[in-house]
Amino acid sequence: MATLTKNMTKEEIFQLKNRLSSFILKESTPPYTYYQIKTKECTITAYTSGKVVFQGADLSWLEPATPQKEAQDQAGSDEVGTGDYFGPVVVASCIVTKEAREKLSHLGIQDSKQVDDTKIRKLAPLIKDVCPHSILIVPNSKYNDMHDSCNMVDMKCRLHNQAYVNLIHKGYTLPKQIVIDQFVQEKIYYRYLQGFPEVIRGITFETKAENKYLAVACASILARNAFLEAWDLMEEKYDFKFEKGAGSKVDACGKEFVKKFGKEKLYQVAKLHFKNTQKIGA
C-alpha cells in the first residue's frame, strides 16, 4: 500500500473533502484530525496540523496529469453516480478534436473528482460548445428496474457503448483513439455486450484515464454536471436536502426521507440494492 503526505491549509483540506463527497464510503474523526475518510481507492486522514496522509494501492491520481498522445483527435467516456445511494447514474462520451483542444487548453480541465462542483458547472457549457457529446442519465426508478436483470458492471458496459453509438447516430465520426476509464477488463466488457446490434470496438481501456486523456476528462465533467443538475431537480421536487455518497450521513438522511415521504418513494430517489436500504430500515 502506497502512502503520500501533503501539507494543506484548512481551507484546502475541506475543499478536498467536498470534492470527494460523492465517493466517501466511511467517515470518522480520530483524535487530532479534521476527518478521516475512506473511498474505494484510498483512505485520507486530515490532521489539524495541516498534514494530510493518503493511503491506497494506487495514488497516481494525486499527481499532476501527464497528457498522452494529446496531438490526436480522441473520444472518451466516463460515468458518475455509481457510488452514490441517492441520485442517478450518468455516463457521458465526448469527442475532442485538435481544434477543440486549443480552445479548451486554458481551462485547466481534469478529472471531475479533482474539480469542485462550482467549477464543474462553469466548465460543462464551455465543453458542450466545442465538443460533440452524448449524455445518458438513468433515473433511480429506471435504474432499480434495470438492476433486477443486470448488475452495475453490465449496466455501465451498456451505457458506455450506447454513449458512443449515440455520437455516430448524431452524424459524428469517432476518431481512431477511443478511451474508457477502465472499470472492467476489455474481454469482460465485450462479453456483456454480446448480442447487441451495435457494438463499438477498438477501444482503449485504461485506469486513471481521466488524468491522461482530455476527452475522458471532458466526459467526466459533463457527466458530473448532468448528475448535479439532476440532483438539483430532485431536491427541488421533494424540497429536501439529500446527502451524497453512501456513508453514515446518507443512512441518517434516508431515515429522515422515509419518515417524511414513506418507504415507497425511495424507489424514485435511491439505488435500492445498496446496503443503505437495510440500514435505513426500508
Number of C-alpha atoms within 10 A of each C-alpha: 8 11 14 12 13 10 14 17 13 16 9 12 20 15 15 18 18 17 15 20 19 22 24 24 18 16 17 13 13 12 9 10 16 18 19 20 21 20 19 11 15 18 19 22 23 28 21 16 13 17 17 21 16 21 17 17 10 13 16 12 17 11 8 10 16 10 13 12 12 16 10 14 20 22 30 32 32 32 27 25 22 19 19 23 27 30 29 28 27 26 30 28 34 30 29 27 21 13 11 16 19 10 13 19 10 8 10 8 23 22 23 26 22 17 20 15 17 9 13 22 17 12 20 20 13 13 24 15 10 16 22 18 26 24 22 19 20 18 20 21 17 14 23 19 11 15 15 9 9 14 12 13 15 18 18 22 18 18 24 24 22 21 22 28 18 16 20 14 9 12 9 14 12 18 14 12 16 24 23 27 22 17 16 17 11 14 8 12 20 18 12 16 17 10 9 10 6 12 14 16 9 9 14 15 17 17 15 20 25 30 25 22 27 29 33 32 25 32 34 30 31 32 29 28 24 23 22 18 12 18 19 15 11 19 14 11 9 13 10 13 13 21 20 21 23 21 22 18 14 22 20 14 18 26 19 15 20 16 10 12 12 12 16 9 13 19 17 18 22 22 26 20 13 14 12 22 19 11 14 18 11 14
